Amino acid sequence: MTPSAVQLIFHAVRFARLEFKEASQIAYGGEEGPPFPPEKELVKAQLVVELMDNYHYHPDVIRVNALVALQSAPLRYIEADVLVEASGHKPFLLFGVEAPHLYEEKQEGNLRKLFEIAAAFPADSLPAYLVYYTRRYDQGNFSRQFKTIDFRIYPAFSAWHKAGCPVQDAIPSG
């Protein structure tokens, strides 16, 4: 049984300050409970908490595992890891999340997928930014990696790549 997004968020909040003995072991504090979520799902939940705590996005504008209809026949959907909406339910930030140990290895494919998801939105509702994201705890130290791409300037992977893959060094606030 896979935990729901809400369960993941609560798990992330409860365990955010735990000290890890090993990267692969996480203590539940002696409590019995469901198996710990896969690493990518945990990073996703921690990102949601970060968006609320550090960037002050309201939970109502954050969508986890949002389905976006592809503009092709027959009707198909593609899943966005995390979507943050601006006023009027217009997409603002579109996140692709990856487990830390796969971040570099899967970077190009995941960035291509982010561009594909963004392009699937209606022309009047395109997201402003794409963010490829991960975070990790290594020997008690927290770090995060992300690439923020202004989709308004680079609406296709090829245009972004041709421009030298420019990224911003911050996650935009709403």
N, C-alpha and C positions, 0 to 999 in steps of 0.2 A: 504494500500500500504506500503510495507516494504522498507525503505531507502536502497540505494545501499551502498557498502563498502566505496566508495569514499565520499558519502554524510556523512556517519558516521564519517569518518576521519575529514572532515571539521567541523562537529558539535563538535567533541572532541577538536579540536584546538580552535574553537571560544569560547567554554565554559570551557576550562580547568582550568581557574583561578577564576571562579565564587565562591562566598561564598554561601553555601547552608543554607537556613533557617531550612529546615528539610531534612532528607535523601531522602524522597520521592518527594520533590518539587525542580524543577530546573527552574530558571527564564530564559526566552528568551529575556530579555531586552526590552520588549514591542513590539517585532517584531511578526508579524503573520507568521506562518510557519507550517510545518508538525508536527504531534505528535512526542514527544520525543521518541527515540528508546528504546526498552526493555533494561533492565539493563545489561544483558549478552552482547548484541550487543554494548552497550556503552563501557563496559570494553574491548571488542575486539578492538574497534576503538582507545581507549586510549593506548592500548598495541602497536598498530601499530605506533602511534605517538612516544611512548617511544622508540621503536626499531629504529626509524629514528633519533630522537634527542639525545638519550643517548648512543646508541650502534653504531650509524652511519651506519646502514644498508640502502642501497639505496632502494627506493620504488619498483624498478624493481625486487628485489629478495624476496619481501614479498608477499605472496599469502594469501588472506582472503577467508575462506570457500572453500578451495581447495578440489576438488574431487579426491579421490584415488581409483583406481580399485582394488577390492578384487580379489584374485587369486582363485576364485571358479567359477564353472559353475552353472547356467547361469551368465553372466557378471552382476556384481552389483558394486555399488560404496559406499564409506563411506566418510563422510565429515570431513576434518581436519579444526579446527577453524582458526589457523594461521600457515603457513609454511614459514620458512625462508630458502632460498637456498644459497648454497656456490657456488663457481665458477663452471661453467659447468652445471648449473641447477641441481646440486645434492642436495638433502634435507640435511639441517644442523640442524635446530631447528624445532621441531614439538610441537606446543602449543595446549593444551586443556584449554579452558577458561570457567570460571563459574562465575555466579553472587555471590557477596560476602556472602549473607545470605544463599547460598546453598553450598558453597565451602567445608565445613567439611562434611556435610550430604551426598553429592554425590561423595566424594573423591575416594573411592575404585572403584566404577563403572566407573567414568571418567578416572581413571588411567588405568584400564583394557582396556577401549576403546582406550586410547592413544597407549598402547602396540599393540592392534589389528590393528590400523591404521598403525603404524610403520612397523609391520610385513607384511603388504600388499604391501609394496614397493618391487620392484625387488631386488634380493640379492646384486647386485652391486650398488644399490642406496638407501641403508637404511639410515635413518636420524641418526645423531650422538647423539643428545640429545632429550629427551622428557621433556617438561615443563608444569606442571599443575599450572595455574595462575589465580589470581584475584587481584583486587585493590579496595580500598574504601576511602571515605572521611567521617570521623567521628568527629563531633564537630570541623570542620575546619582543622583537621589534616589528611594528606594523609598517607596511608599505603598500602603496597602490600604484598601478600602472594604468594609464589611459591615453587614448588618442582622441582628441576632439576635432571634428571636421565640420567646417561651415558648409552645410549642404546647399545653402542659398547661393554660394559662390561656385561650388563644385558639385553639380547635380548628377554626376556620373563618375564611376570609379576611374574610367579612362581619363577624364578631364582632371581629376585630382592627381592621378598618377603622373600624367604628362606635366603637371605644374610642379612636380618634385615632392609630392606627398606632404604638403604643408599641414601642420596641426597646431592647435592652440594649446596653451599650457594650463588651462583651467576648464572646469565644468561650469557652464553658464548658469547663473541664477535667473529665476523667472521675473 
